[in-house]
């Protein structure tokens, strides 16, 4: 699909073929890193339902309340541990770049993911 912008998650595929298929429910993220990328992309497109659906029930807030003054622009995966096809837990350390009121910024997090009811879900940051 020439001419379509690459997905904001950083992989070289159009949104619909990349994270869009996870957001729509047509596919499930096969690894912790792909879930992390799809969650970043969900922040970018404002898909709060996907973010809540992929958050572990023990740590999931009742709502997220996305900040419309933030524009998520780029994701860097800094390190992964576990989180593969045969794993049941893993971590992804990332840096998420954003622009808020025309000022660039970034946030770093080392996130924990587990397989819950057959799907990868976000548990929360590791302190």
Secondary structure, 3 states (H helix, E strand, C coil): CCCCCECCCCCCCECCCCCHHHHCCCCCCCCHHHHHHHHHHHHHHCCHHHHHHCECCCCCCCCCCCCCCEEEEEEEEEEEEECCCCCCEEEEEEEEEEEECCEEEEEEEEEEEEEECCEEEEEEECC
